[in-house]
Amino acid sequence: MRSRYSAFVLERGTYLQQTWSSAQRPADLSFEPDVKWLGLEVRSYRMTGPAQAEVEFVARSRLKGVPTRLHELSRFVKDAGRWFYVDGTLL
């Protein structure tokens, strides 16, 4: 989760694509212009199976001077020893 947040901050689309489950991976990524990321708080995580996990997080940002928060429960799956983002539910 932290590495994907850092990839958003640094606009590293290739890394985000590589860490996205192939079944859910978007064909293209675009980044919001003028967004300033302010921090990530991982609130909780739990294993939901031998190779599945959920992570609840809040990512704070500022877009054109307006503070915003992304509060999500993300699902991950482990394949060949690596974790991949599947999808998330906004909270």
Long-range contacts (C-beta under 8 A, 24 or more apart in sequence): 1-40, 1-42, 1-45, 1-55, 1-57, 1-74, 1-76, 2-40, 2-42, 4-85, 5-37, 5-40, 5-57, 5-59, 8-37, 8-59, 9-37, 19-82, 19-83, 19-84, 19-85, 20-84, 20-85, 21-77, 21-79, 21-84, 21-85, 21-86, 22-84, 23-86, 24-85, 24-86, 24-87, 32-63, 34-63, 34-64, 35-61, 35-62, 35-63, 36-61, 36-62, 36-63, 37-61, 38-62, 38-67, 48-75, 51-77, 51-78, 51-79, 52-76, 52-77, 52-78, 53-78, 53-83, 56-91
